[in-house]
Amino acid sequence: MARFVQGGQPVTEQSNELTTDIDTASPRGIVKILHACDKEIFKGWKDSKGINNDVILDKVVKIALKIKEVLKDPSSGAVVITGCGTSGRLAFLTARTFNRYLTSRGKEPCFQYIISGEDKALFTSQELAEDDPIFGAQALEKTIQGKSKVVVIGVTCGLSAPFVAGQLDYCLSHRDVCTPVLLGFNPSHMARNIDIQNWNKTFLDVVKQMEKAEKSGAGFILNPVIGPEPITGSSRMKSGSTTRILLETLSIAALEDYSRATISLLFKMYEDVCTSVYKQTESMASVIQLAGESLRSGGHIYYLGCDGFGLMGMIDASECVPTYGASVDDIRGFVEGGFSVLCNNDGDISNEGPYYRISLKDFEKDILPLIGHNDLIVLIGKEMINKVDLASLASSQCKMVCMCFQPNSTLCVQEPLENFAVVVDLKHDFSTLDTVASDLAKVTMIRLLQEIAVKWVLNGVSTGAHILKGKVLNNMMIDVKVSNNKLFHRALGIIQKYSGASDDECHLCLLKSIYNSDSPSEAQRSASIEDHIKAAFGVEKVVPKAILLALSKSTVDQVRQMMEKQPIVRKLLMRQTQV
């Protein structure tokens, strides 16, 4: 247990030793560092053994059997996957995929997803909703109304989201109907033990109840320790990939009645695809370089794709705003067909604002006329070449990248197609599936393996681009949005890490930055965290300003002027802290 502790921090919040120098690495070096970090999903971190170990396999088998029981009578049951942010988006993807699978077999779809902030959160950050356990429980109760047998998989990578805590607590009070599964990546004792506003429990209290339920088979905690993220705290990356792997494996194992040995083989296939992706170091590095140049020069990155590939781009783009303090315009994703192919709970919400206009037609109408030479277009899937107006793109002198997929070969890069700066040709041999999968399962698994390959590439591209823009110091993302309780406390930790100031001083500097005042009023100082979060909405560079305030003892105006002269935050911080 002691080897998992770094200053008392949960594993998912710790700094990964492998990525300490990622901020000064070349694009090629960034790819190699990210690969070393992702290997920990499968190989393990410190004393942990990664996902393909006896304890995890045993739990996956047991949970899959519970899901299988629901599938026997889908009209009276449901498999509900729920989470916040990235976890909620992956819940949506999994439900979408396996409802299609059931429909293809002539069965009634019974997978449901819940995401805090509802469907707007699929496209833009709605993180304040994460902090409400009562709303989480109410959303679950509404979703499973009338059902007699339900498996609820609550995903919270850090074992911390109050929204999910409320849902698990609801399940534990309704065991006649619900089997709760907690999916995350910290040891149970590292679950967040901080008071939850307007509630009488902490997340750790719920985990202790889950541990008791697990002993009797009435609940499960699936929490492989896969090590810290490559960019500290960015659970969209390694934790997100592992969430996908586990949710997809649980679902296909239940549907196909897979044995423990077959489940282990599926884990190995995901590992092989990860290896294949990172063999393309040079081509990935080229795309990172182009992406970094675009963001540094004030340009934009646009992902265009069909179906699941397009959704991977849309999700990667949506995660950059809360992770790097990016503008919603910096990176955007578009999907052919838009809402007509999404199968999301709320249907077409494109009238809610420009950032919910996600179809290729929307791209051609809203974005294409504005494309310039600093922009980067990433086509996901070779079929996209015939679906976009390449002539208009070429005339804009923007940069273009194409990611292609062909089976039965190792991963390689072809010569660039005409007009394209880089072509990343993702090839992989999926013949192993012939021995373990039905025809439908094989088609589904190939697509899922290709989608996670896209995720690894796009995560690398957007991460590398923001590193090159100066959003990261060492392996810490410093320009985070203070948009929920979790990120408020994370902001305080970042300020203390780089300033060495006391808890009270860090808190005061954060408030100075949020309220743009050298002397926050008594009302502001005594306000609740929720009020601070609301006040921080729309305020730029809250955390970097607070660090500089703590380090330099400068006024808020002086700090603002410093940052105007040197917009690259990393260089400013290195000058102030002499790192």
N, C-alpha and C positions, 0 to 999 in steps of 0.2 A: 504493500500500500504506500509506503513512504516514497518509493521511487516515482510515484505519480504526482507528487506534490512539488510545486514550484512557488514558494512564497505563499502557500495556502490557496493558490488559484486553482479553479477547475481546469482540467486538461484542455478543454476546448477554448479556454481563454489564455492559455500559456503561449509563450513565444517558442517557435520551433527552431532548434539549434541549426537545423539544416539550411534555414533560409535567412540567417542573420545578415548576410551581405547581399541579399537579393536587390536592394535599392541601388547598389553600385555595379551590378552585373550587366554584361552586354545582353542583347536579346537572346543570343544563343545560350549564354549562361543562365538566363532566366528560365528557359525551357528545361535545361538539365536540372536545375534546382527544383522546379515544379515536379518533374518526374521522380526525383529522389523522395520528395514529400508524399506523392501519391502512392508510391510503393508501400508505404506504411499501412495503407488500407488492407493490403493482402499479407504483407510480411510481418506486420506488427510494429509496435513502438515500445521501447524499453522492455518491461516484463510482459506486456500484452502480446497476443499472438495474431492480431488481425482478425478478419471475419471468418476465414476458413479454418476454424478450430472446433474441437469437440463440443465445448460448451455452447457456442453459437449455433452449430449445426443441430444439436439436440433441441434447442429452443425453436429454431426455424421449423423443424419437423412438427413439434407440438402445436405451434401457432397455425401452421398450414392445415393441420387436422381440424382445428377449430373453424377455420375459414371453409374447409370442405363441408362441414356440417351445415353451415349457412347455405352453401350452394346446392344442397339437396332439395331445398324448398325456397328458392329465391323470392317468391311472392310474399313470404311472411318473414323474411330475414334481410339483413343488409351487412355489407362490409363497409364501414365508415372510416375513411382516412382523413385526419384533420391536423392542421398545423398553421403556423404563422409565417409570413414572408416566403422564403425559399421552400420551407417544409410544406406550406399550403399549396404552393404551385406544383410541387412534385406529387402531392396528394391528388390534385386535379389531373395531372398527366396520367397517373396510374389508374385512376377511376375511368378515365376516358379510354385508355388502351384496353382494359379488361372488360368493360361493358361492350365494346366492339367485338371482343373475342367471344363473349357469351352470345351476343346476337348472331354472330357467324355460325355458331353451333345450334342455333334455333332455340336458345334459352333466354329467359328473362334477365335483363341486366340488373344487378343488385349492388354494384359498387357506388358509393357516394363519397363526395369530398366536401370538406368544410374548410374555408380559409378565413382567418380573421380579417375583417375589413371587407368581406364579401368579394364579388368578382372584380371590383376595381383593383383589388390587391394583386390580381394576376398580372397587371400591367404597370401599375405604379405603386410606390410604397404607401401603405396605410398602417404604419406600425403602432400607432397609438392604441389600436384595437387589441393588440397583444396583451395589454395590461388588465383586461377585464375578465376574471374567471366566471362571474355570474352570466355575462353575455355568452361566454363559451358554452356553459352548461345549457343555457336556453336554446342556443343554436343546435346543439346535439339533440336535445329533447324534441325539437321541432322536426329534425331530420329523420328520427327513428320512430316517430309517432305511428302506432298501429302495428309495429313489428314485434315479433315474439322471440327472435334470436338474432343477436347483433354482435359482431366483433368490431371493436373500436380501436383503431391504431392511432394513438396520439404521438405526433412527431415533434420533438423539441430537442435539437441537437445538444444544447447545454443543460438539459433538464431544468429549465428555467421559466418557460412561458406561462404566465398566469392563465391565459386563455385556455391552454391545454390542461393545466392543473384543474380548472373547474370542470372540464369534461371528464377527466379520469375520476375525480371525486364523485361526479354524478353516476358514473358506471359502478363504482364501488358501493353505492347506495341502491343500485338496481341490478344486483347480480343475477336475479332470476331471468333477466333479459340480456344483459350486457356482459361481454368478456373484454376487459380493457387490456390493451397492450401499450406499454410505454417504449417508444423507440428514441434513443439518443446515444451520446458518445462520451459521457462521463461516468466514472464509477458512481454507484448509487449514493455513497456518502458525500459526494461533491455536488449533489443537487442544491439549487439555490435555497438558502435559509434566511431570506429577507422577508419582512412583513409585506403582505400584498394588500394594497389599499382597498378598503371596504370589504375585507374578507377576514376570516378568523384562522387561516392556515397559511403556512409557507409551502413552497414546492417540496421541500424535504419532508414535511409532514405527510404529504400525499404519497411520496415515494415509500415511506415507511409502511403506509397502509398497503401499497402495492406489493411490497415484499412479503407481507403476511398473506395476501391473496395468492401470491405465486406459490407459496408452500402447499396450498390446497388445490392448485391447478385452476383457480378462479381468475387469474390474471397473469401477465407476463411482463418482465422487464428485459428488453432486448437492447443491450448497451455495450457493444464491443468498443474497446478503447483503441482508437486508431491514431492517436497522437494529435498534437496541435496543428492548426491550419497553417498553410504556407504564408498567408498574410494574417497576422494575429487576429483571431476572433471572427474572420470572414467565413461563416459556416456555409456560405453558398458553394464553397469549393470542395474540399475533401469530404466534409460531412454531407454536403448535398449529393455528391457522387455515391457515397456509401448508402445514403437514404434511398436513392434510386435502385441500387443493386438489391438491397434487402426487400423493399416493397415489391419489386418485380419478381424476385425469386419466391417470396411468400405466395404471391398470387398465382404464378404459373405452376408452382409445386402443388398448390391446392387443386387447381383446375385439371392438372394432368396426373395427379396422384404420384408424384415423384418420390423416390426413395431417398434416404439420407445420402447415399453414394452419388446419386444423380444431382442432388442439390450441391454437393461439394464440387462436382464437375462443372456446374453452372458458374459457381464462384471462380473457378479456374479459367473459364472462358472470358469472364469480365477482366480478369487479370491479364490474359493474353491480348485482349483488345487494347488495354491500357498500354502495354508494352509496344504494340504495333503503332499506336498513335505517336508515342514519344520517340520512335525511331525516325520520325520526320523532323528531327531537330532543326535542320537548315531551313526547311520550308516554313515551319511554324515561326522561327526566328525572323524570317523575312516579313511575314504578316505582322508580327509584333512591331517591327521597325516601322512599317507603313502606318500602322494604327497609332503608334506613338507620335509620329510626325504629324498626323492629321489632328490629333487632340492638341498638341503643342502649338500648332499654327492656327488654332481656332476653328478647325474643320470638324466634321462629324463622321461617325461610322454608322453604316446602315447594313443590317443583316436581312437578306431576302431568302425565303425558303417555302417549301410546300409542307403541309401536314406537320408531323412531329419535328422535322428538321427546322421548319419555320418557327415552331413553338420554342425550340431550344434557343434560337436567336432572340426571340421576344423576351424570354425569361432572363437570359444573360444580360440583356440591355436593362431590364427593369431593376436588376440587382445592383447596378453600378451607382445609382443615386444614393441609397443609404450607405453603401459600403465606402465609397470614395468622395462623398459630398459632390458628386457630379451633377451637372444639369441634366434634366430629362431629355434635352435635345442632343446631348453629346453622343449617345449611342442609342439607336432605336431598332426594333425588330418588326418585320412585316411578314404576314403569312398569306399565301395565295388562298383566296376565298374568304378570308377574314372570319367573321363570326359564323358564317354558314357552315364552317367545318369544325368549330371549336367544341360544340356540345357542352357548353358551360351552363351553370345553374341559372344565371340571370339573362341569358340570351344576348341579343345585340345591344350593347351599351355604347355604341360609337357616338351617339348624340350627347354623351356626358362630357365630351371635351376632345381636343385634338389628339391627345395621347392615347385615346381609345380607338382611334382610326387606324386600324392595323392591317388592312388588306393591301394587296399589290396595287389595286386600283387607287386606293388612298395614297400610296407612295407615288404613283405616276401623276396624280392630280396635285397633291400638296407639296411633295418633296422634289420630284424630278426637275421642275422648272427652276429650282433654286440651287441645284447641285453645282459645286464649284471644284476647282483643281485641288483644294485642300481636303476634299471629302474622300472617304474610302467606302466602296461597295463590296460586300462579301456575299456572293451567291452560294447558297448551301444546297448542293445537289446539281449535277450537270444539267438536269432538265430545266433548270432556271434560265439557262442561256437562251432558250427559245420562248421564255415567258416574259422577258423584260425588253425594253427598248434600248438595245445595246448601242444603236447609232447615236441616240441622244446622250447616253452616258459617255460615249467616246468623244463626242463633240464638246462635252463639258471639261474634258481633260482630267476627270477624276481618276483615282486609282481603283483598280478592280481586282478582286481575288475570287477564285472559284474552288469550292470544295467538292470533290467527286467521290462516288462510291461504286466499287466494282468488287464482286466476290472472288474467291479462289486464287488469291495471290497474297504475297506479303505486302505490307504498306510501302508505297513508293511515291515519288513525285515525277510527273510527266513534264515534258517541255511545255512552257506556257502557251496557252491558246492565244489567238490573235486578240489584241487589246487588253490582255490580262497581265498584271505585274507578276502574279504567282498563281500557280494551280496546285492545290493540295489534293492529291489523289489518294483517298483512303481505301485501301484494299486489305481484305482479311479473309482467311480461309475459315469458313463456317461449317466445313464438312463434318466436324465432330457432332453437330446436332443431328445428323442422319441416324445416329444410333440411339438417341435418347428422346426424340421428339416426334409427335405426329406432324403431318404436313402443315396444319394450321399453327401448331406451336412453333414449328421451325420458322415459318414466315414471320410470326410475331417476334420471336427471339432475335432473328437477324435484324429486324427493324429496331428493336430496343438496343441491341449492341451497337448498331450504327449511330443511334441517337446519343448514346453516352459517349461515343467517340467524338461526336460534334460538341457535346458539352465540354469535354476535356480541352478540345482545341479552342473553343470560344472563350472559356474561362481563362485560358492562357493568354489569348489575344487581348482581352479587356484588362486583365490584371497587368500584363506587361506594358500596355499602353499607358495606364495610370501610373505605373512605376516610372516610366520615362517622362511623364509629365511632372513628376515630383510630388505625387500624392502620398508617397510611402517613405518613412524614415526607418532604416534597418529593415525589419519585416513588420512594422506597425503601420496600419492605416491611421493617419492622424487627422484627416479632415472629415471625420464622421458627422452625420447629422444627429443632433440630440433630439430624436423623434419619439422615444418611448423610455420607459423606466430602465430597461436593460441598457440602452445606449447612454442614458444619463450617467449611470454608474460607471459604464465603460469609459466615458469621457473623463470623469474624475480620475480613473486609474491611469489614463494616458497622460494627463496633466502632471500627476505625481511622478510617473515614471521618468519623464524628461526634465522636470524642474526640481525634483527632490524636495518640494515644499510640503508643509504640514497638511493634514486633511482639511483643516479649517481654511488655510490659505488657498488651497486648490479649489475648494468650494466657492470661496469669495471671488476668485479670479474667473471661474466659470460664470458666475452671476454677472460680474462686470462685463464679460464678453456678450452674454445673452442680452442684457439690458442696455448695452452700449453706454455704460455709466461708470465713472471712477468711484462713485459713492452710491451704490444701490440703496433705495429707500428701505426703511424698516419693513414696510409691507412687502416689498420684493424679497427681502432676505428671509422673511418668515413664511413666505408662500409655499404651497405644496410642490412636490416634484412635478405633478401634473400641470400646475400653473407655469412652472419654469419651461416645461416642454412646449406648451402652447406659445409662450413668449419667444422661444427659440425658432419657431417656424419662420422660414424665409430669411433668417439671419445668416450671413455668409461667414465661413471660416471660423466658426465659434471656438472649436478646440485649439487650432493653431494660435489664435489670438490669445486665448487663455494661457497657453504655455508661455508665450512671449511676455505676457503680463506678469506671470509668476517668476520668470527668469530675469527680466530686465528692470522690473519695478517701474516701467514706463507707464504713461497714461494711455487710455484707450485710443485717443486721437493719434498719439505718437506711434503706437503699434499699427494703427491703420495706415499711416503714412509709410512706415517701414515696408509693409506688405504691398503697398502700391508700387514702390520702387523696385521690389524684388518679388514678383508674383509666385515664383517657385518656392513653395513652403519649405521643402527639404533643405534648400541652400540657406534659407534664413535661419532655420533651426540649427543647422550645423555651425553656422557662424556664432549663434548665441550660446550654444552648449559645448562648442569645441569638440564635437564627436567626429 
